[in-house]
Amino acid sequence: MLRVMSRERRRTNAGFTMIEALVALAIVATLIAAIGGVMATNGRGTRALEQRLALVQTARAVETGLPKRGQLALGSVFGEVSGHRWRIDVLPFAAGGIGTVESSPWVPQSIVIRVQSPSGAVLQLNTIRLSRRANG
């Protein structure tokens, strides 16, 4: 009887078996892989957000640099800022069913600002600006 009890004590004090250790390692490896995937996705999202922010800041800078109302002529202007290519198109405002009022001293102009980042992403801003009608 003493012999049976000593065998049971050895089994309970023996520690982890090889299979238990392998299962624990597999679980840890799966968790590390999942965390690595989340971190990689987070890094890509952060880079995309930074690129979008740079694109918006460039568009705002270009919009801020628009000439005054009297100097705004129809046509296109283009350039580059910090690797971002931009283009401004000033067009006569045209909307279906809306005509210009000849007695008004103001003429609406459609302004399209297009900015393209080095990666190829594009941001386009459309706005309308009033310009004084030329006398004549």
LINCOR-V728281 format. One line per field, one symbol per residue. ss: DSSP state (~ for helix, > for strand, _ for the rest). psi: psi as a letter, one per 20 degrees, with the letter a starting at -180 (. if undefined). A space follows every 10 residues. Layout:
ss = ???
psi = ???
This chain:
ss = _~~~~~~~~~ ~~_____~~~ ~~~~~~~~~~ ~~~~~~~~~~ ~~~~~~~~~~ ~~~~~~~~~~ ~~~~____~~ ~___>>>>>> >__>>>>>>> >>__>__>__ _____>>>>> >>>>>>____ _>>>>>>>>> >>____
psi = hhhghhghgh ghjhbqrhgg ghgghggggg ghgggggghg ggggggghgg ggghgghghh gghhjqrrgh ioqqaqqrap plippqpppo qpppppiorq ohiqiqpqpp popppprhii qppppprppp qpppp.
